[in-house]
Amino acid sequence: MQLSQDIKPISYLKAQTADVIKSVNENRRSIYITQNGEAKAVVQDIKSYENLQNTLNLLKLIIQSENDIENSRVTKQDEMFDSLEEKLFG
């Protein structure tokens, strides 16, 4: 992977917007946009963005679960199923 090919100034994005969109959708590589020499934005295809968001949500759930375990906020499996059964079938 050559990251240097994926870094473009904002003037490139302005002049080549359609090409940038086509490129990120075809090769699934993000383009990093700079302004005055500093990284300012990332252009990414929608599928990669959705995958990233799903991954972050899963990581948040894992962290919440780990915190629950550390703070003894857990329910034993058989108790959980008994409670669920009671709610479902009365």
KEPA-90757 format. One line per 5 residues: number of its first residue (from 1); their letters; for each residue x, y negated, z of N, C-alpha, C, O. Coordinates in nm, 3 decimals. Each point is the difference from the previous one (the first is absolute). Layout:
<pts>
NUM = A = X/Y/Z/X/Y/Z/X/Y/Z/X/Y/Z | ...
</pts>
This chain:
<pts>
1 = MQLSQ = 0.085/0.118/0.000/-0.085/-0.118/0.000/0.090/-0.124/0.000/0.092/-0.010/0.080 | -0.121/-0.081/-0.169/0.077/-0.123/-0.006/-0.090/-0.115/0.045/-0.078/-0.055/-0.079 | 0.090/0.021/0.205/-0.082/-0.105/0.057/0.020/-0.133/-0.070/-0.093/-0.080/-0.008 | 0.211/0.056/-0.044/0.028/-0.128/-0.066/-0.091/-0.023/-0.120/-0.028/-0.115/-0.035 | -0.019/0.221/-0.029/-0.092/-0.014/-0.113/-0.140/-0.037/0.047/-0.081/-0.049/-0.079
6 = DIKPI = 0.051/0.073/0.205/-0.133/-0.024/0.054/-0.014/-0.135/0.069/-0.106/-0.031/0.055 | 0.210/-0.049/-0.057/-0.003/-0.133/0.061/-0.009/-0.104/-0.111/0.087/-0.007/-0.087 | -0.192/-0.073/0.091/-0.022/-0.099/-0.106/-0.035/-0.135/0.062/-0.066/-0.005/0.104 | 0.108/-0.103/-0.166/-0.040/-0.133/0.049/-0.146/-0.027/-0.034/-0.057/0.062/-0.090 | -0.002/-0.153/0.160/-0.140/-0.033/-0.021/-0.024/-0.051/-0.142/-0.109/0.019/-0.055
11 = SYLKA = 0.208/-0.082/-0.003/-0.015/-0.048/-0.140/-0.021/0.119/-0.095/-0.074/-0.011/-0.097 | 0.138/0.123/0.125/-0.019/0.121/-0.082/-0.144/0.050/0.014/-0.063/0.037/-0.099 | 0.012/-0.037/0.221/-0.138/0.043/0.023/-0.097/-0.091/-0.074/-0.096/0.048/-0.062 | 0.119/-0.178/0.068/-0.088/-0.094/-0.069/0.001/0.022/-0.151/-0.105/-0.005/-0.065 | 0.222/0.031/0.010/0.013/0.014/-0.146/-0.037/0.139/-0.050/-0.039/0.016/-0.116
16 = QTADV = 0.053/0.084/0.201/-0.017/0.139/-0.044/-0.101/0.077/0.086/0.019/0.119/0.024 | -0.124/-0.184/0.021/-0.095/0.062/0.092/-0.056/0.131/-0.054/0.000/0.101/0.071 | -0.045/-0.100/-0.194/-0.058/0.122/-0.058/0.103/0.112/-0.004/-0.033/0.116/0.028 | 0.156/-0.148/-0.063/0.106/0.102/-0.005/0.032/0.055/0.139/0.023/0.119/0.015 | -0.022/-0.206/0.084/0.027/0.043/0.137/-0.110/0.096/0.046/0.028/0.105/0.057
21 = IKSVN = -0.154/-0.143/-0.081/-0.112/0.086/0.039/0.008/0.135/-0.071/-0.020/0.104/0.062 | 0.049/-0.107/-0.189/0.012/0.124/-0.077/0.113/0.087/0.056/-0.015/0.121/0.014 | 0.126/-0.183/0.015/0.117/0.072/0.051/-0.028/0.067/0.134/0.029/0.119/0.017 | -0.085/-0.192/0.078/-0.024/0.060/0.132/-0.104/0.111/-0.008/0.006/0.096/0.077 | -0.100/-0.107/-0.168/-0.101/0.106/-0.014/0.056/0.123/-0.072/-0.042/0.112/0.029
26 = ENRRS = 0.134/-0.132/-0.120/0.057/0.114/-0.073/0.104/0.077/0.080/0.001/0.123/0.001 | 0.087/-0.197/0.067/0.110/0.070/0.067/-0.014/0.006/0.152/0.083/0.060/0.068 | -0.188/-0.122/-0.014/-0.028/0.003/0.144/0.114/-0.055/0.085/0.018/0.040/0.116 | 0.061/-0.131/-0.174/0.106/-0.066/0.074/-0.042/-0.143/0.027/-0.046/-0.071/-0.090 | 0.063/0.029/0.211/-0.035/-0.136/0.039/0.098/-0.100/-0.058/0.117/0.032/-0.023
31 = IYITQ = -0.166/-0.152/-0.002/0.085/-0.111/-0.044/0.006/-0.101/0.114/-0.103/-0.040/0.055 | 0.223/0.000/-0.019/0.020/-0.096/0.107/0.019/-0.138/-0.061/0.089/-0.019/-0.084 | -0.171/-0.075/0.125/0.002/-0.134/-0.057/0.075/-0.094/0.094/-0.025/-0.003/0.120 | 0.118/-0.073/-0.180/0.076/-0.097/0.079/-0.039/-0.142/-0.038/-0.046/-0.027/-0.111 | 0.064/-0.060/0.206/-0.021/-0.143/-0.022/0.115/-0.072/0.068/0.023/0.016/0.120
36 = NGEAK = 0.048/-0.095/-0.197/0.118/-0.069/0.050/0.101/0.098/0.062/0.064/-0.029/0.101 | -0.052/0.146/-0.163/0.096/0.099/0.044/-0.041/0.085/0.117/0.077/0.087/0.043 | -0.196/-0.108/0.012/-0.047/0.078/0.114/-0.116/0.089/-0.040/-0.087/-0.042/-0.077 | 0.083/0.164/0.129/-0.111/0.090/-0.026/-0.128/-0.060/0.061/-0.002/-0.039/0.116 | -0.104/0.032/-0.197/-0.124/-0.063/0.045/-0.123/0.089/-0.017/-0.098/-0.017/0.073
41 = AVVQD = 0.101/0.112/-0.169/-0.119/0.080/-0.025/0.038/0.132/-0.065/0.111/0.017/-0.051 | -0.205/0.075/0.054/0.017/0.130/-0.065/-0.121/0.025/-0.089/-0.113/-0.020/0.043 | 0.138/0.062/-0.167/-0.107/0.039/-0.091/0.004/0.152/-0.007/0.103/0.059/-0.030 | -0.218/0.002/0.057/-0.006/0.145/0.014/-0.127/0.051/-0.068/-0.102/-0.068/0.001 | 0.108/0.188/-0.060/-0.121/0.056/-0.059/-0.098/0.038/0.110/0.039/0.027/0.113
46 = IKSYE = -0.166/-0.025/-0.148/-0.105/0.019/0.101/0.006/0.137/0.066/-0.026/0.010/0.120 | 0.059/0.094/-0.194/0.006/0.135/0.058/0.110/0.008/0.106/-0.021/0.058/0.107 | 0.137/-0.115/-0.136/0.108/-0.001/0.098/-0.039/-0.080/0.124/0.031/0.038/0.113 | -0.101/-0.150/-0.136/-0.046/-0.082/0.113/-0.100/0.079/0.086/0.011/-0.001/0.122 | -0.106/0.068/-0.186/-0.097/0.080/0.075/0.069/0.110/0.078/-0.035/0.026/0.116
51 = NLQNT = 0.132/0.041/-0.178/0.075/0.104/0.070/0.075/-0.055/0.120/0.004/0.063/0.106 | 0.054/-0.180/-0.122/0.071/-0.064/0.111/-0.096/-0.032/0.114/0.031/0.025/0.117 | -0.148/-0.079/-0.150/-0.099/-0.033/0.103/-0.048/0.126/0.072/-0.015/-0.001/0.122 | -0.009/0.108/-0.196/-0.041/0.126/0.061/0.107/0.056/0.093/-0.030/0.051/0.107 | 0.155/-0.062/-0.149/0.112/0.046/0.082/0.008/-0.081/0.129/0.019/0.056/0.108
56 = LNLLK = -0.033/-0.186/-0.119/0.005/-0.085/0.120/-0.114/0.032/0.096/0.020/0.001/0.121 | -0.139/0.024/-0.175/-0.114/0.035/0.085/0.024/0.132/0.072/-0.034/0.012/0.118 | 0.092/0.086/-0.187/0.032/0.127/0.065/0.104/-0.018/0.110/-0.011/0.060/0.107 | 0.112/-0.143/-0.133/0.101/-0.025/0.101/-0.060/-0.068/0.123/0.040/0.029/0.113 | -0.135/-0.121/-0.135/-0.068/-0.065/0.113/-0.076/0.102/0.083/0.002/-0.007/0.123
61 = LIIQS = -0.068/0.102/-0.189/-0.073/0.104/0.073/0.095/0.088/0.081/-0.032/0.039/0.112 | 0.147/-0.009/-0.170/0.099/0.081/0.072/0.049/-0.074/0.124/0.011/0.059/0.107 | 0.018/-0.188/-0.122/0.045/-0.080/0.114/-0.107/-0.007/0.108/0.031/0.014/0.118 | -0.156/-0.035/-0.158/-0.109/-0.003/0.097/-0.011/0.134/0.072/-0.021/0.004/0.122 | 0.035/0.105/-0.196/-0.008/0.133/0.060/0.114/0.023/0.099/-0.021/0.054/0.109
66 = ENDIE = 0.140/-0.094/-0.147/0.115/0.014/0.090/-0.021/-0.082/0.128/0.033/0.045/0.109 | -0.087/-0.165/-0.123/-0.029/-0.083/0.117/-0.105/0.065/0.089/0.011/-0.003/0.122 | -0.113/0.061/-0.183/-0.103/0.070/0.077/0.060/0.117/0.078/-0.033/0.020/0.116 | 0.121/0.055/-0.179/0.065/0.113/0.068/0.086/-0.050/0.115/-0.004/0.056/0.109 | 0.083/-0.160/-0.133/0.088/-0.055/0.104/-0.081/-0.051/0.119/0.046/0.007/0.114
71 = NSRVT = -0.166/-0.060/-0.140/-0.083/-0.056/0.107/-0.108/0.096/0.049/-0.097/-0.041/0.064 | 0.114/0.168/-0.095/-0.090/0.108/0.044/-0.145/-0.025/-0.038/-0.091/0.037/0.074 | 0.069/-0.100/-0.189/-0.137/-0.020/-0.051/-0.028/0.109/-0.103/-0.017/-0.028/-0.119 | 0.011/0.150/0.167/-0.022/0.114/-0.088/-0.115/0.085/0.054/-0.034/-0.007/0.118 | -0.024/0.086/-0.205/-0.105/0.094/0.037/0.043/0.138/-0.047/0.050/0.016/-0.111
76 = KQDEM = -0.069/0.082/0.196/0.036/0.136/-0.040/-0.090/0.043/-0.115/-0.116/-0.040/-0.010 | 0.172/0.122/-0.076/-0.069/0.041/-0.122/-0.135/0.066/0.030/-0.100/-0.036/-0.062 | 0.095/0.130/0.155/-0.126/0.069/0.028/-0.104/-0.095/0.058/-0.119/0.014/-0.027 | 0.163/-0.112/0.107/-0.094/-0.099/0.054/-0.055/-0.088/-0.111/-0.118/-0.035/0.001 | 0.203/-0.001/-0.096/-0.043/-0.084/-0.110/-0.103/0.072/-0.086/-0.102/-0.058/-0.038
81 = FDSLE = 0.128/0.187/0.007/-0.095/0.076/-0.082/-0.131/0.024/0.074/-0.107/-0.004/-0.061 | 0.115/0.030/0.193/-0.124/0.016/0.078/-0.082/-0.128/-0.002/-0.122/0.005/-0.017 | 0.188/-0.119/0.033/-0.069/-0.129/-0.002/-0.060/-0.027/-0.137/-0.114/-0.048/-0.010 | 0.187/0.077/-0.094/-0.049/-0.019/-0.136/-0.120/0.091/-0.029/-0.099/-0.043/-0.059 | 0.109/0.167/0.102/-0.110/0.096/-0.018/-0.126/-0.049/0.071/-0.110/0.009/-0.054
86 = EKLFG = 0.128/-0.061/0.174/-0.115/-0.053/0.077/-0.063/-0.116/-0.071/-0.123/-0.010/-0.005 | 0.203/-0.078/-0.050/-0.054/-0.116/-0.073/-0.072/0.041/-0.127/-0.102/-0.058/-0.036 | 0.155/0.159/-0.032/-0.058/0.041/-0.127/-0.125/0.087/0.016/-0.096/-0.013/-0.076 | 0.099/0.101/0.174/-0.107/0.100/0.011/-0.083/-0.015/0.126/-0.094/0.077/0.022 | 0.127/-0.175/0.061/-0.079/-0.026/0.120/0.021/0.102/0.101/-0.059/-0.008/0.108
</pts>
